[in-house]
Every structure is written in structure tokens, then in C-alpha cells.
């Protein structure tokens, strides 16, 4: 006869841990310039704080299901400048965002026209550091129409632009995104081209744009590949992000990539540039980022509430449970 050990209540509670990669990056600070925290839970915020993530940027994006009315966009944008800023602060992380009409939903012309009317109500709010993420998905005429309109909006507001490059025909879509930005009179130094890979990085850098890389499991870029990109192209105008969202993704991608870079012989100064300093330099052009705001950890009072809501559930403290350093 066989039997199994009976689980106790203690066994069901995630236990604190200290993965080896945390030792490698101890004392370092990180800035994740592209992470969709609306899709994440509070234990992710806790894990990010424990790993040294001091600040993040949350771009407006597609939530997985098309929105059907302008008020759903209004509520979503409000959450980015409201609830998510509060929730992030409860873990000592400074929260910024970019606001825009994403390319996937730009193909609904009637709704897009309404969204364009409300964007100016949000892009000037505190904590908004750019217009984004915008650009191409299927590279349709409507996507281009609203991409151009939002580039103009960013230019008028003096804000950086955060470009989403398409998953399909990425090289062509990246080139087209840059061509239009230049045609619209934007300074490439004000434009962060995201989701780069080995096929696009050289042209992005050669043309003076910022090249952002998403470290995303099983697609986009693994962090071993990212190490090789930095070794080949250096650190100027290159930054790393997680783009963690409702899909299979890792909100600890930036500190894990930093640890792997150190392990593979990249200097600490260079690691700091691509995982912290360059994001600040690029998005501080908005006038909204003061590094002093997150250089020294402030006091965290989790008894505070936002519109009556708190991150606490009966005093529970969310804990991380993510061990692996390698993201393939």
C-alpha cells in the first residue's frame, strides 16, 4: 500500500527564496521601460522590487479582446495614470506610462476617431512620459493613418514616441515606422523603436533611433541572444525591457538579463546603461522623470487606499516564486 504526505496550510503558502541571480545583481537598480502591469498581480510587483526594479513604464496596449466603445479606452487610460501608479507605489516602484491608440485596434476607424479625441486629455497628465505604444501590426492603411496622427500629437506635445514594431514582416514594418517618423519631422532621438531583433538593430541604430529589446520567453528575444547583441553593438541607445503582459512572459526579465550579462563578461557599467540609465535618458526628454524620485527608496505604507481599494488581502504579503535566470 502506498500513501502520500498530506499538505498542510503552510505548504500552500509561497515561501521566501533567494535565487542565485539576485546575489549577482545585489545593490543594482533597474528601469523596465515597457511592462504591462495591468495584466500582472501584486506578487510580480513584490518580486520586481526585491530584484532591484526601481521604476517602470507601462505603455497603453491591446488587452487581448477588442474594446468596443470609447469609454473603455477612457477608463483604461485613467487606470494607467491612477490605480496602477498607486499599486506600483505600494511596492516602492516608480510608475510612468505612455498613452496611445495601439496599432491592432486602430483598424476600427469609427472608434479610432473617438479615441483620438480623448488622447489629448491624457498625454499631458503627470507621469505620462510619451505617446505609445503605437505603430504597425498588419501594416494597414488605417494603422498608418492613426500612427501618423499620433506622431503629430507627440511632436506637438514635445513627448517621446514608443513604437511597437510588428511581429510579422518585422524588418519592413520597422523601416516603414522610421521612414514615416522622419517624414513627419520627428527627431530620431525622441523615438524609441521597440521589439527589435538581430535583423533590425543595425538600421535602427544607424539612423539615430533608440533600440529597445523585449526579453520574452519563446519569442522576440531571449536574454542569451541579448548578451550577444550588446557584445556586438555596444550600449549606445540600447535598452532592455520585459513587455510582460497577459501572455507567457516574465516581469523579472530585466534583472535576470543583467545577471546573465555580468556572468557572460559584460561590465557592470555597460549593464547599468542598457538596463537602467538609457531608459531614463530617453524618456526623461518628456520632462516627467526625475531620477532622484526613485534613487532612494521611500517609506511604503500599505495601509493607504486608492478610492477605497488596497493591495492587501487580510494582511497577506505577496511573495515571488520565479527561479530561472535564463529566458529562452
Residue pairs with C-beta under 8 A, 6 or more apart in sequence:
14 43
14 319
14 320
14 321
15 319
16 319
17 320
17 321
17 323
19 322
19 323
19 325
20 325
21 255
21 256
21 259
21 260
21 325
22 50
22 51
22 255
22 259
24 259
24 262
24 263
25 51
25 52
25 255
25 258
25 259
25 262
26 52
27 52
28 52
28 255
28 258
28 268
28 271
28 272
28 275
28 276
29 52
29 53
29 54
29 276
29 294
29 295
30 51
30 52
30 53
30 54
30 254
30 255
30 258
30 275
30 276
31 53
31 54
31 55
31 56
31 57
31 254
31 275
31 276
31 277
31 279
31 280
32 48
32 53
32 55
32 56
32 57
32 241
32 242
32 251
32 253
32 254
32 279
33 56
33 57
33 192
33 212
33 239
33 241
33 279
33 282
33 283
34 57
34 59
34 133
34 162
34 194
34 212
34 214
34 241
34 242
34 243
35 56
35 57
35 58
35 241
35 242
35 243
35 244
35 251
36 58
36 59
36 61
36 243
36 244
36 245
36 246
37 44
37 45
37 56
37 58
37 84
37 87
37 88
37 95
37 244
37 251
38 58
38 63
38 76
38 79
38 80
38 84
39 63
39 244
39 245
39 246
40 244
40 251
41 318
42 87
42 90
42 91
42 311
42 318
43 318
43 319
43 320
43 321
44 244
44 251
44 320
45 87
45 88
45 90
45 91
45 93
45 311
45 318
46 91
46 317
46 318
46 319
46 320
47 251
47 252
47 319
47 320
47 321
47 322
48 56
48 91
48 93
48 251
48 252
48 255
49 91
49 92
49 93
50 320
51 252
51 255
51 256
51 320
52 255
53 93
53 254
53 255
54 93
54 94
54 276
54 294
54 295
54 297
55 93
55 94
55 95
55 96
55 280
55 289
55 294
56 88
56 93
56 94
56 95
56 96
57 96
57 97
57 98
57 129
57 130
57 162
57 279
57 283
58 80
58 84
58 95
58 96
58 97
58 98
59 97
59 98
59 100
59 130
59 132
59 133
59 162
59 164
60 76
60 77
60 80
60 97
60 98
60 99
60 100
60 101
60 102
60 132
60 133
61 102
61 133
61 164
61 245
62 102
62 104
62 105
63 76
63 246
64 246
66 104
66 105
66 108
67 73
67 76
67 105
67 111
68 111
69 111
70 111
70 114
70 115
70 117
70 118
73 101
73 115
73 118
74 118
77 99
77 118
77 122
78 122
80 97
80 99
81 97
81 99
81 122
81 125
81 126
81 127
81 128
82 306
82 307
83 306
83 307
83 309
84 95
84 97
85 95
85 97
85 127
86 304
86 306
87 95
87 306
87 311
88 94
88 95
89 95
89 300
90 300
90 302
90 304
90 311
91 300
91 311
92 297
92 298
92 300
93 294
94 293
94 294
95 127
96 127
96 128
96 129
96 283
96 288
96 289
97 127
97 128
97 129
98 128
98 129
98 130
98 131
98 132
98 133
98 160
98 162
99 119
99 122
99 123
99 128
99 130
99 131
99 132
100 119
100 131
100 132
100 133
100 134
100 150
100 162
101 112
101 115
101 116
101 119
101 134
101 146
101 150
102 133
102 134
102 137
102 164
103 134
103 135
103 136
103 137
103 143
103 146
103 147
103 164
103 166
104 137
105 111
105 112
105 115
106 112
106 137
106 142
106 143
106 145
106 146
106 147
107 137
107 138
107 140
107 142
107 143
109 142
112 142
112 146
116 146
116 149
116 150
119 131
119 150
119 153
120 153
122 128
123 131
123 153
123 154
123 157
123 159
124 157
126 288
127 288
128 159
128 286
128 288
129 159
129 160
129 283
129 284
129 286
129 288
129 289
130 154
130 159
130 160
130 161
130 162
130 192
130 283
130 286
131 150
131 151
131 153
131 154
131 157
131 159
131 160
131 161
131 162
132 160
132 161
132 162
132 163
132 164
132 192
133 162
133 163
133 164
133 194
134 146
134 147
134 150
134 151
134 161
134 162
134 163
134 164
135 143
135 147
135 163
135 164
135 165
135 166
135 173
135 177
136 143
136 144
136 147
136 164
136 165
136 166
136 173
136 176
136 177
137 143
137 164
137 166
137 167
138 166
138 168
139 166
139 169
139 172
139 173
139 176
144 180
147 177
147 180
148 180
148 184
150 161
151 161
151 180
151 181
151 184
151 186
152 184
154 160
154 161
154 186
154 190
155 184
155 185
155 186
158 286
158 287
159 190
159 285
159 286
160 190
160 191
160 192
160 282
160 283
160 285
160 286
161 181
161 186
161 190
161 191
161 192
162 192
162 194
163 177
163 181
163 191
163 192
163 193
163 194
164 194
164 195
165 173
165 174
165 177
165 193
165 194
165 195
165 196
165 200
166 173
167 195
167 219
170 195
170 197
170 199
170 200
171 199
171 200
174 193
174 196
174 200
174 203
174 204
175 203
177 193
178 188
178 191
178 193
178 203
178 204
178 207
178 209
181 188
181 191
181 209
182 188
182 207
188 207
188 208
188 209
189 208
189 209
189 210
189 285
190 285
191 209
191 210
192 209
192 210
192 212
192 239
192 282
192 283
193 200
193 204
193 209
193 210
193 211
193 212
194 212
194 214
194 241
194 243
195 212
195 213
195 214
195 220
195 243
196 204
196 211
196 212
196 213
196 221
197 213
197 220
197 221
197 225
198 225
198 229
200 211
201 211
201 213
201 229
201 233
201 238
202 233
204 210
204 211
205 211
205 233
205 236
205 237
205 238
208 237
209 237
210 237
210 238
210 239
210 278
210 282
211 237
211 238
211 239
212 238
212 239
212 240
212 241
213 220
213 221
213 226
213 229
213 238
213 239
213 240
213 241
214 220
214 221
214 241
214 242
214 243
215 221
215 222
215 223
215 226
215 240
215 241
215 242
215 250
215 253
215 254
215 256
215 257
215 327
216 242
216 243
216 249
216 250
216 253
216 327
217 248
217 249
217 250
217 327
217 328
218 248
218 328
220 243
221 229
222 326
222 327
222 328
223 253
223 256
223 257
223 260
223 326
223 327
224 260
224 326
224 328
226 240
226 257
226 261
227 257
227 260
227 261
227 264
227 266
229 238
230 238
230 261
230 266
230 270
230 274
231 264
231 266
234 270
235 270
235 273
235 274
235 278
237 278
237 282
238 273
238 274
238 278
239 274
239 275
239 278
239 279
239 282
240 253
240 254
240 257
240 258
240 274
240 275
241 253
241 254
241 279
242 249
242 250
242 251
242 252
242 253
242 254
243 249
244 250
244 251
244 253
250 256
250 322
250 327
252 320
252 322
253 327
254 275
255 275
256 324
256 325
256 326
256 327
257 275
257 327
258 271
258 275
259 325
260 325
260 326
261 270
261 271
261 274
261 275
262 268
262 271
280 289
280 291
283 289
284 291
302 310
302 311
302 312
303 310
303 312
304 310
311 318
